[in-house]
Amino acid sequence: MAKQTNGRQRSKDGSWVALKDSRTDRKRAAEVPLTPQSESPSYRLAYVDDDFMMREELRPVRLQLELLKTEMILAERGIKSTVVMFGGARIPAPGKDAWAARNDTQRANLMAASVYYEEARKFARLCAEYASRHEHREYVVTTGGGPGVMEAGNRGASEVGAPTIGLNIVLPHEQAPNPFVTPELSFNFHYFAIRKMHFLMRAKAIAIFPGGFGTLDEFFEALTLIQTKRMAPIPLILFGESFWRKIVDFQALADFGTVAPEDLDLLHFVETADEAWKIIADHYEL
């Protein structure tokens, strides 16, 4: 029996011969004569058969593929750590219209919140400038890849020539990649769970700006993992203290007893990019 190693096999005379790779066989399979047999779905190579890959039973394989693709690309780029930025897709850049506003009150609130777009942009710039000392392998700015605060984060990093990651997800709206994500680091996901894993697997800090249900989901996911010690404690920075204390009564949770008083120490409230970067620098003694 021929011995196989790393895409090669040992022939009878002891020499090594290359095995045919998957691309070659895919091409050859497409060149066979068209017959009832070759046109049958059962004849398709499994890994290029969309109907087969989309079957419910193949969900574990699709989950694995979503995990592996992003992981392999980031590893090949040598990216070791990230700074993750969460925040509202509906927050406009200063001077831009609040496209998502449904009434005058929402428009006024979102327009006023454009200050966070600018702080997110500045914060990303600070992270990227430090990342340049590590050949952009550490503290790489990562966002959800969409508009609003996400755009501001990718924009700030790109403005100083830094690579920046966007982890998009297929949604009915709001989730086309913004133009500031590094194209080679622009990813798209079907599974929220795998996307969340990639947000946190390399994170050295998480900055959360005002946002909606998605931002709250990402914030509490990270907070819970840190609180339960399922991930290492990292700076969890909330921009806009008045916003956060208005929508979440953290102290009430501690007073009631459903969280420990010391759990509140996991939160850092800031207003500016400089304050946020100082928390990271102090935490890691940069």
C-alpha positions as CSV (number, residue, x, y, z in Angstrom):
1,M,0.0,0.0,0.0
2,A,1.4,3.4,-0.9
3,K,2.2,5.6,2.1
4,Q,0.7,9.1,2.0
5,T,2.3,12.2,3.6
6,N,1.5,15.9,3.1
7,G,-0.2,15.6,-0.3
8,R,2.4,13.1,-1.6
9,Q,2.5,9.3,-1.7
10,R,5.4,6.8,-1.8
11,S,5.4,4.8,-5.1
12,K,6.5,1.1,-5.4
13,D,10.0,2.1,-6.3
14,G,10.3,4.3,-3.2
15,S,10.1,7.7,-4.9
16,W,7.6,10.4,-3.9
17,V,4.8,11.3,-6.3
18,A,2.4,14.2,-5.8
19,L,-1.3,13.4,-5.0
20,K,-3.8,15.3,-7.1
21,D,-5.1,18.3,-5.2
22,S,-8.7,19.2,-4.8
23,R,-8.6,22.0,-7.4
24,T,-7.4,19.7,-10.0
25,D,-10.0,17.1,-9.3
26,R,-12.7,19.8,-9.3
27,K,-11.7,20.9,-12.7
28,R,-11.5,17.4,-14.1
29,A,-14.9,16.5,-12.6
30,A,-16.4,19.4,-14.6
31,E,-14.9,18.2,-17.8
32,V,-16.4,14.7,-17.9
33,P,-19.0,14.0,-20.7
34,L,-22.5,14.9,-19.8
35,T,-24.5,11.8,-19.2
36,P,-27.5,11.0,-16.9
37,Q,-25.0,9.7,-14.4
38,S,-22.6,12.6,-14.4
39,E,-25.5,15.1,-14.3
40,S,-27.0,13.5,-11.2
41,P,-26.5,15.5,-8.0
42,S,-25.1,12.4,-6.3
43,Y,-22.1,12.5,-8.7
44,R,-21.0,16.0,-7.6
45,L,-17.9,16.3,-5.5
46,A,-19.1,16.8,-2.0
47,Y,-17.1,19.9,-1.2
48,V,-18.4,21.8,-4.3
49,D,-22.0,20.6,-4.0
50,D,-23.9,23.6,-2.6
51,D,-27.1,21.6,-2.1
52,F,-25.3,19.1,-0.1
53,M,-23.3,21.7,2.0
54,M,-26.5,23.5,2.8
55,R,-28.2,20.5,4.3
56,E,-29.3,20.7,8.0
57,E,-27.1,17.7,8.8
58,L,-24.0,19.7,7.6
59,R,-24.5,22.5,10.1
60,P,-21.5,21.3,12.2
61,V,-19.3,21.4,9.1
62,R,-20.4,24.9,8.2
63,L,-19.8,26.1,11.8
64,Q,-16.3,24.7,11.6
65,L,-15.6,26.3,8.2
66,E,-16.7,29.7,9.5
67,L,-14.4,29.3,12.5
68,L,-11.4,28.0,10.4
69,K,-11.5,30.5,7.5
70,T,-11.1,33.6,9.6
71,E,-8.7,31.9,12.0
72,M,-6.4,30.8,9.3
73,I,-6.4,34.1,7.5
74,L,-5.6,36.1,10.7
75,A,-2.9,33.5,11.7
76,E,-1.3,33.8,8.2
77,R,-1.2,37.6,8.6
78,G,0.5,37.1,12.0
79,I,-2.3,39.0,13.9
80,K,-1.9,38.1,17.6
81,S,-4.2,40.5,19.4
82,T,-7.0,43.0,18.7
83,V,-8.8,45.9,20.2
84,V,-12.5,45.4,19.6
85,M,-15.0,48.2,19.1
86,F,-18.7,47.8,19.5
87,G,-21.3,50.5,18.9
88,G,-24.4,51.7,17.1
89,A,-24.6,51.3,13.3
90,R,-27.1,54.2,13.3
91,I,-24.8,56.9,14.8
92,P,-23.8,59.3,12.0
93,A,-20.5,61.0,11.3
94,P,-20.5,64.7,12.4
95,G,-22.4,66.8,9.8
96,K,-24.1,63.8,8.3
97,D,-27.8,63.1,8.4
98,A,-29.2,60.6,10.9
99,W,-30.5,58.2,8.2
100,A,-32.1,55.8,10.7
101,A,-34.2,58.4,12.6
102,R,-37.9,57.8,12.6
103,N,-38.9,61.0,14.2
104,D,-37.5,64.4,15.3
105,T,-36.5,63.1,18.8
106,Q,-34.5,60.2,17.3
107,R,-32.9,62.5,14.8
108,A,-31.8,65.0,17.6
109,N,-30.5,62.1,19.7
110,L,-28.6,60.5,16.9
111,M,-27.1,63.7,15.6
112,A,-25.9,64.6,19.1
113,A,-24.4,61.1,19.4
114,S,-22.1,61.9,16.4
115,V,-19.6,63.0,19.0
116,Y,-19.1,59.3,19.6
117,Y,-18.3,58.7,16.0
118,E,-15.5,61.1,16.3
119,E,-14.2,59.7,19.5
120,A,-14.3,56.2,18.1
121,R,-12.3,57.4,15.1
122,K,-9.7,59.0,17.4
123,F,-9.5,56.0,19.7
124,A,-8.9,53.6,16.7
125,R,-6.2,56.0,15.5
126,L,-4.5,55.7,18.9
127,C,-4.7,51.9,18.9
128,A,-3.3,51.7,15.3
129,E,-0.4,54.1,16.1
130,Y,0.6,51.8,18.9
131,A,0.1,48.7,16.8
132,S,2.6,50.1,14.3
133,R,5.3,49.4,16.9
134,H,4.4,45.7,16.6
135,E,4.2,45.5,12.9
136,H,0.4,45.7,13.2
137,R,0.3,42.3,14.7
138,E,-0.9,43.5,18.1
139,Y,-3.8,45.7,19.1
140,V,-5.3,45.5,15.6
141,V,-8.6,47.5,15.4
142,T,-11.6,45.2,14.9
143,T,-15.2,46.1,14.4
144,G,-18.4,44.6,13.1
145,G,-17.5,46.0,9.7
146,G,-20.7,48.0,9.2
147,P,-21.6,51.8,9.4
148,G,-21.8,54.1,12.3
149,V,-19.3,53.5,15.1
150,M,-18.0,50.5,13.3
151,E,-17.1,52.7,10.3
152,A,-15.5,55.2,12.6
153,G,-13.2,52.6,14.1
154,N,-12.1,51.2,10.7
155,R,-11.7,54.7,9.4
156,G,-9.5,55.9,12.2
157,A,-7.1,53.0,11.8
158,S,-7.0,53.2,8.0
159,E,-6.2,56.9,8.2
160,V,-2.8,56.1,9.8
161,G,-2.1,53.4,7.3
162,A,-3.0,50.5,9.6
163,P,-4.7,47.2,8.6
164,T,-8.1,46.9,10.3
165,I,-10.6,44.0,10.6
166,G,-14.3,43.9,9.8
167,L,-16.5,41.0,10.9
168,N,-19.7,41.4,9.0
169,I,-22.8,39.2,9.3
170,V,-25.6,38.6,6.8
171,L,-28.6,40.8,7.9
172,P,-31.5,42.4,6.1
173,H,-30.0,45.8,6.6
174,E,-27.1,47.9,8.0
175,Q,-24.4,45.3,7.3
176,A,-22.6,46.0,4.0
177,P,-18.9,46.3,4.6
178,N,-17.8,49.9,5.1
179,P,-15.1,51.2,2.7
180,F,-12.4,51.5,5.5
181,V,-12.0,47.8,6.3
182,T,-8.9,46.3,4.9
183,P,-10.2,44.2,2.0
184,E,-8.1,41.1,2.9
185,L,-9.4,41.4,6.5
186,S,-13.1,41.8,5.6
187,F,-15.0,38.7,6.7
188,N,-18.7,37.7,6.5
189,F,-20.6,35.3,8.7
190,H,-23.8,33.4,8.8
191,Y,-23.5,32.3,12.4
192,F,-23.6,34.9,15.2
193,A,-21.9,32.5,17.6
194,I,-18.8,32.1,15.4
195,R,-18.6,35.8,14.8
196,K,-18.7,36.4,18.5
197,M,-15.9,33.9,19.0
198,H,-13.7,35.8,16.6
199,F,-14.5,39.1,18.3
200,L,-13.2,37.7,21.6
201,M,-10.5,35.2,20.8
202,R,-7.7,37.8,20.3
203,A,-9.2,40.7,22.2
204,K,-6.9,42.7,24.5
205,A,-9.5,45.3,25.1
206,I,-13.2,46.0,24.3
207,A,-14.6,49.5,23.8
208,I,-18.3,49.8,23.7
209,F,-20.0,52.9,22.4
210,P,-23.8,53.8,22.6
211,G,-25.8,51.4,20.5
212,G,-28.9,49.2,20.3
213,F,-29.8,45.6,20.9
214,G,-26.8,44.3,18.9
215,T,-24.3,46.4,20.9
216,L,-26.0,45.4,24.2
217,D,-25.8,41.7,23.2
218,E,-22.1,42.0,22.4
219,F,-21.4,43.9,25.6
220,F,-23.2,41.5,27.9
221,E,-21.7,38.5,26.2
222,A,-18.1,39.8,26.9
223,L,-19.1,41.0,30.4
224,T,-20.5,37.6,31.3
225,L,-17.5,35.7,30.1
226,I,-15.1,37.9,32.1
227,Q,-17.4,37.8,35.2
228,T,-17.5,34.0,35.1
229,K,-13.8,33.8,34.4
230,R,-14.3,32.0,31.1
231,M,-11.9,34.6,29.5
232,A,-9.1,36.6,31.0
233,P,-10.0,40.0,32.5
234,I,-9.4,42.7,29.9
235,P,-10.3,46.4,29.9
236,L,-14.1,46.7,29.2
237,I,-14.5,50.4,28.4
238,L,-17.9,52.1,28.1
239,F,-18.0,55.4,26.2
240,G,-20.7,57.8,27.4
241,E,-21.4,57.2,31.1
242,S,-24.7,59.1,31.1
243,F,-26.0,56.9,28.3
244,W,-25.0,53.7,29.9
245,R,-26.2,54.5,33.4
246,K,-29.5,55.6,31.9
247,I,-30.3,52.5,30.1
248,V,-28.8,50.0,32.5
249,D,-28.9,50.4,36.3
250,F,-25.8,48.5,37.2
251,Q,-25.9,49.6,40.8
252,A,-29.4,48.3,41.2
253,L,-28.2,44.8,40.2
254,A,-25.5,44.9,42.9
255,D,-28.0,46.3,45.4
256,F,-30.5,43.6,44.7
257,G,-27.8,40.9,45.0
258,T,-28.0,39.4,41.5
259,V,-24.4,40.5,40.8
260,A,-21.5,40.9,43.3
261,P,-20.6,44.5,44.2
262,E,-17.0,43.9,42.9
263,D,-18.5,42.9,39.5
264,L,-19.1,46.6,38.9
265,D,-15.3,47.1,39.0
266,L,-15.1,45.3,35.6
267,L,-16.6,48.4,34.0
268,H,-14.6,51.5,33.0
269,F,-16.6,54.6,32.0
270,V,-14.9,57.2,29.7
271,E,-15.9,60.2,27.5
272,T,-12.8,60.5,25.3
273,A,-10.4,58.4,23.3
274,D,-7.5,59.6,25.4
275,E,-9.1,58.3,28.6
276,A,-9.8,55.0,27.0
277,W,-6.3,54.5,25.7
278,K,-4.9,55.4,29.1
279,I,-6.9,52.5,30.7
280,I,-5.4,50.1,28.2
281,A,-1.9,51.4,28.6
282,D,-2.1,51.3,32.4
283,H,-3.6,47.8,32.3
284,Y,-0.8,46.3,30.2
285,E,1.9,48.7,31.4
286,L,2.6,49.8,27.9
